[in-house]
C-alpha cells in the first residue's frame, strides 16, 4: 500500500481539524462555512472553498478521507503536490458549480411561476430568508416544483465528495485496468468500468430524486456535485493529455 504523500497528508489534516472544530462549535460553524444558495442571506463567497473541508458526520468524512488517501496519493506521486492540489480544488469548484447551477434552474423555474401569479422576486426571497413560505405557493406549484424550490434555497452543501469524484476519475483515466471494489460489493471491477458506472448511478439518482436505498429526496446527498466533480476531473485530464501539460505521460 502506497504511503500517504505530503499534500494529501495536509489535506487529510485540514479536513480532520475542520471536522473536530465543527463538532465543538456546532451549528454556527456549519452556517458560516457550509455552502448556501447564493440568494440565501447566509451565503458568503469563501463558502465555495470552505465547504470542501466540511463534513456532515463521521462516516461522511471517513469515506471521503479514505478515498483521498487511496487515490490522491497515487496521483500526487506522479504529478507532484502543486499539480495535484490544483486538480483537487478545481474538481471541488466544478462540483459546486454544477450543484449550484441545477439549484438555480429549479429555483428560477418555480420563481417564474410564482411571479406570474402576482408575487415579486424581492418579496419571495425576503420571505424565504426569514425562514417562511407563503402557503399560496403550494397551490401554484406542483409538489415536486415546491420541494425543489425550497430545498434549492434552504439546502447546504458540505463535503469533499466532488473533489474526490474528480480524483477517482483521474485515477481511472490513468490506470483504467486497475481493479476496484466497493466495501459492500467485494467483487473487483476494472476502473474503466467501475468509475463511469459510479458516476452514472449518481446522475440517475440526481435526475430522479431517488435515494440509493429507496425513498425520495436523494437521501440528502448532492448527487449533482459528484457528477460536477467527475466532469471537471475528466475535462482537466483530457486537456492535460491533449496539450501534454503533465510531466509524466502515461500513454
C-alpha positions as CSV (number, residue, x, y, z in Angstrom):
1,X,0.0,0.0,0.0
2,X,1.4,3.4,-1.0
3,X,2.4,5.8,1.8
4,X,0.5,9.0,2.1
5,X,2.0,11.8,0.1
6,X,2.7,15.3,1.6
7,X,-0.1,17.3,0.0
8,X,-2.7,14.5,0.6
9,X,-1.5,14.4,4.2
10,X,-2.0,18.1,4.6
11,X,-5.5,17.9,3.1
12,X,-6.3,15.0,5.5
13,X,-5.2,17.0,8.5
14,X,-7.1,20.1,7.4
15,X,-10.3,18.1,6.9
16,X,-10.0,16.4,10.2
17,X,-9.3,19.7,12.0
18,X,-12.3,21.3,10.4
19,X,-14.4,18.3,11.4
20,X,-13.3,18.3,15.0
21,X,-13.8,22.1,15.1
22,X,-17.3,22.0,13.7
23,X,-18.2,19.2,16.2
24,X,-17.1,21.5,19.0
25,X,-18.6,24.8,17.7
26,X,-21.7,23.2,16.3
27,X,-24.3,24.9,14.1
28,X,-22.6,28.3,13.8
29,X,-19.6,26.7,12.1
30,X,-21.8,25.0,9.5
31,X,-23.8,28.2,9.0
32,X,-20.5,30.1,8.3
33,X,-18.5,27.5,6.3
34,X,-21.0,25.3,4.5
35,X,-22.1,26.4,1.1
36,X,-25.5,28.1,0.8
37,X,-27.5,29.0,-2.2
38,X,-26.2,32.4,-3.4
39,X,-29.6,34.1,-2.9
40,X,-29.6,33.0,0.7
41,X,-28.6,35.6,3.3
42,X,-26.2,33.1,4.8
43,X,-24.1,32.8,1.6
44,X,-20.6,34.1,1.7
45,X,-18.0,33.9,-1.2
46,X,-15.5,31.9,0.7
47,X,-18.0,29.0,1.0
48,X,-17.2,27.9,-2.5
49,X,-13.9,26.7,-1.0
50,X,-14.6,26.2,2.7
51,X,-17.5,23.7,2.0
52,X,-14.9,21.2,0.7
53,X,-13.5,20.8,4.1
54,X,-16.8,20.4,6.0
55,X,-18.5,17.1,6.6
56,X,-21.9,16.1,7.9
57,X,-20.9,13.1,10.0
58,X,-18.2,10.6,10.9
59,X,-19.0,8.1,8.1
60,X,-19.1,11.0,5.6
61,X,-15.6,12.2,6.4
62,X,-14.3,8.6,6.8
63,X,-15.2,7.5,3.3
64,X,-14.1,10.8,1.7
65,X,-10.7,10.7,3.5
66,X,-10.2,7.1,2.8
67,X,-10.7,7.8,-0.9
68,X,-8.5,10.8,-0.8
69,X,-5.7,8.7,0.8
70,X,-6.2,5.8,-1.6
71,X,-6.5,7.6,-4.9
72,X,-5.0,11.0,-4.1
73,X,-1.6,9.7,-3.0
74,X,-1.3,7.7,-6.3
75,X,-1.9,10.9,-8.3
76,X,0.3,13.1,-6.3
77,X,3.1,10.5,-6.6
78,X,3.0,11.0,-10.4
79,X,2.1,14.7,-10.6
80,X,3.6,16.3,-7.5
81,X,1.9,18.3,-4.8
82,X,1.1,21.6,-6.7
83,X,-0.4,20.0,-9.7
84,X,-2.5,17.6,-7.5
85,X,-3.7,20.4,-5.3
86,X,-4.7,22.5,-8.4
87,X,-6.6,19.5,-9.7
88,X,-8.3,18.7,-6.4
89,X,-9.5,22.2,-5.8
90,X,-10.6,22.6,-9.4
91,X,-12.8,19.5,-9.1
92,X,-14.3,20.8,-5.9
93,X,-15.2,24.1,-7.7
94,X,-16.7,22.1,-10.6
95,X,-18.8,20.2,-8.2
96,X,-20.1,23.4,-6.6
97,X,-20.7,25.0,-10.0
98,X,-22.9,22.2,-11.3
99,X,-24.7,21.7,-7.9
100,X,-25.5,25.5,-7.8
101,X,-26.4,25.6,-11.4
102,X,-29.0,22.8,-11.0
103,X,-30.4,24.6,-7.9
104,X,-30.7,27.8,-9.8
105,X,-32.6,26.0,-12.5
106,X,-35.1,24.5,-10.0
107,X,-35.3,27.8,-8.1
108,X,-35.9,30.0,-11.1
109,X,-38.3,27.6,-12.7
110,X,-40.6,27.8,-9.6
111,X,-39.9,31.5,-9.1
112,X,-41.1,32.3,-12.6
113,X,-44.4,30.6,-12.0
114,X,-44.8,32.3,-8.6
115,X,-44.1,35.8,-10.0
116,X,-46.6,35.1,-12.8
117,X,-49.2,35.0,-10.0
118,X,-48.5,38.5,-8.7
119,X,-45.6,38.0,-6.3
120,X,-42.3,39.8,-6.8
121,X,-38.9,38.2,-6.7
122,X,-37.9,40.5,-3.8
123,X,-40.8,39.6,-1.6
124,X,-40.3,35.9,-2.3
125,X,-36.6,35.9,-1.4
126,X,-37.2,38.2,1.6
127,X,-39.8,35.7,2.9
128,X,-37.5,32.7,2.3
129,X,-34.7,34.5,4.1
130,X,-36.9,34.8,7.1
131,X,-37.4,31.0,7.1
132,X,-41.0,31.4,6.0
133,X,-43.1,30.4,3.0
134,X,-46.4,31.6,1.6
135,X,-48.9,28.7,1.5
136,X,-50.3,30.0,-1.8
137,X,-47.0,28.8,-3.4
138,X,-48.0,25.3,-2.6
139,X,-51.3,25.8,-4.5
140,X,-49.5,27.4,-7.5
141,X,-46.6,24.8,-7.8
142,X,-46.6,21.0,-8.1
143,X,-45.3,19.1,-5.2
144,X,-42.0,18.4,-6.9
145,X,-41.6,22.0,-8.0
146,X,-42.3,23.3,-4.5
147,X,-39.9,20.8,-2.9
148,X,-37.2,21.6,-5.4
149,X,-37.7,25.3,-4.9
150,X,-37.5,25.3,-1.2
151,X,-34.7,22.7,-0.9
152,X,-32.6,24.6,-3.5
153,X,-32.9,27.8,-1.5
154,X,-32.5,26.4,2.0
155,X,-30.2,23.4,1.4
156,X,-26.5,23.4,2.2
157,X,-23.6,21.7,0.5
158,X,-20.7,20.2,2.6
159,X,-18.0,17.7,1.9
160,X,-15.0,16.9,-0.3
161,X,-17.1,14.4,-2.4
162,X,-17.0,16.5,-5.6
163,X,-13.2,16.8,-5.4
164,X,-13.0,13.1,-4.6
165,X,-15.0,12.1,-7.6
166,X,-12.7,14.1,-9.8
167,X,-9.8,12.3,-8.2
168,X,-11.3,8.9,-8.8
169,X,-12.0,9.8,-12.4
170,X,-8.3,10.9,-12.9
171,X,-7.2,7.6,-11.4
172,X,-9.4,5.6,-13.8
173,X,-8.1,7.8,-16.7
174,X,-4.5,7.0,-15.8
175,X,-5.0,3.4,-14.6
176,X,-8.0,2.1,-16.5
177,X,-7.2,-1.6,-15.8
178,X,-6.7,-1.2,-12.1
179,X,-9.2,-3.3,-10.2
180,X,-11.5,-1.6,-7.7
181,X,-14.4,-2.8,-5.5
182,X,-16.9,-1.3,-3.1
183,X,-16.8,-2.4,0.6
184,X,-20.3,-3.9,0.4
185,X,-19.7,-5.4,-3.1
186,X,-16.3,-7.1,-2.8
187,X,-16.1,-8.0,-6.5
188,X,-13.1,-6.5,-8.3
189,X,-14.1,-4.4,-11.3
190,X,-11.7,-2.6,-13.6
191,X,-11.6,1.2,-13.0
192,X,-12.6,2.0,-16.6
193,X,-15.9,0.3,-15.9
194,X,-16.3,0.9,-12.2
195,X,-15.9,4.7,-12.2
196,X,-18.2,5.5,-15.2
197,X,-20.8,3.2,-13.6
198,X,-20.5,5.1,-10.3
199,X,-21.0,8.4,-12.0
200,X,-24.0,7.2,-14.0
201,X,-25.6,6.0,-10.8
202,X,-25.2,9.4,-9.3
203,X,-26.6,11.1,-12.4
204,X,-29.6,8.8,-12.4
205,X,-30.2,9.4,-8.7
206,X,-29.8,13.2,-9.1
207,X,-32.2,13.4,-12.0
208,X,-34.8,11.0,-10.5
209,X,-34.5,12.4,-7.0
210,X,-34.3,8.9,-5.6
211,X,-32.1,7.5,-2.9
212,X,-29.8,4.6,-3.5
213,X,-31.5,2.7,-0.7
214,X,-35.0,3.7,-1.7
215,X,-37.3,6.6,-1.0
216,X,-37.2,10.1,-2.4
217,X,-35.2,13.3,-1.8
218,X,-31.9,11.8,-2.8
219,X,-31.1,10.7,0.7
220,X,-29.6,14.2,1.5
221,X,-26.7,13.5,-1.0
222,X,-25.7,16.2,-3.5
223,X,-25.5,13.8,-6.5
224,X,-25.0,16.6,-9.0
225,X,-22.0,17.8,-7.0
226,X,-20.5,14.3,-7.5
227,X,-21.2,14.5,-11.2
228,X,-19.8,18.0,-11.4
229,X,-16.6,17.0,-9.8
230,X,-16.3,14.0,-12.1
231,X,-16.9,16.1,-15.2
232,X,-14.4,18.7,-14.2
233,X,-11.8,15.9,-13.5
234,X,-12.4,14.4,-16.9
235,X,-12.1,17.7,-18.7
236,X,-8.9,18.6,-17.0
237,X,-7.4,15.1,-17.7
238,X,-8.4,15.4,-21.4
239,X,-6.9,18.9,-21.6
240,X,-3.7,17.9,-19.9
241,X,-3.2,14.8,-22.1
242,X,-4.2,16.7,-25.3
243,X,-1.7,19.5,-24.5
244,X,1.0,17.4,-22.9
245,X,0.7,19.6,-19.8
246,X,1.8,16.9,-17.4
247,X,5.5,16.0,-17.0
248,X,4.8,12.3,-16.6
249,X,2.8,11.0,-19.6
250,X,1.0,7.7,-19.2
251,X,0.4,6.9,-22.9
